[in-house]
Structure formats: structure tokens, C-alpha cells
Amino acid sequence: MSLILSVKDESNFKPCPAGSHHATCIRIIDLGTQLVEYQNEQKRQHKI
């Protein structure tokens, strides 16, 4: 799956300045066993 993104100058979003910031992890989601394909080989991987 791929995304096609475009840049628009309409936003007033300002990125955070560089450096360390305090943050809180609020959720870890267990996706279970997922079928993934890499170099034409399928296998099951546990995803979080």
C-alpha cells in the first residue's frame, strides 16, 4: 500500500522545535499475527 501526498501552502502548522520533549505513551495496540510479504515470500509476523 502506498500513499500519494501533495504539499499545500494553505496550512499554518508549525513543527516542534528540535530537541527533547516530554511525552506520554497512551496506548499500545496488539495487532496479533499478520500475514506480510517481503521479496515475494509470505510469512506471519506478530505486530504491535
ChimeraX attribute file (.defattr): number of C-alpha atoms within 10 A of each C-alpha:
attribute: neighborCount
match mode: 1-to-1
recipient: residues
	/A:1	2
	/A:2	4
	/A:3	5
	/A:4	4
	/A:5	6
	/A:6	5
	/A:7	6
	/A:8	6
	/A:9	6
	/A:10	6
	/A:11	7
	/A:12	6
	/A:13	7
	/A:14	6
	/A:15	6
	/A:16	7
	/A:17	7
	/A:18	6
	/A:19	5
	/A:20	6
	/A:21	7
	/A:22	4
	/A:23	6
	/A:24	5
	/A:25	5
	/A:26	5
	/A:27	6
	/A:28	7
	/A:29	7
	/A:30	9
	/A:31	10
	/A:32	10
	/A:33	12
	/A:34	11
	/A:35	10
	/A:36	12
	/A:37	11
	/A:38	7
	/A:39	5
	/A:40	6
	/A:41	7
	/A:42	10
	/A:43	10
	/A:44	11
	/A:45	13
	/A:46	11
	/A:47	11
	/A:48	9
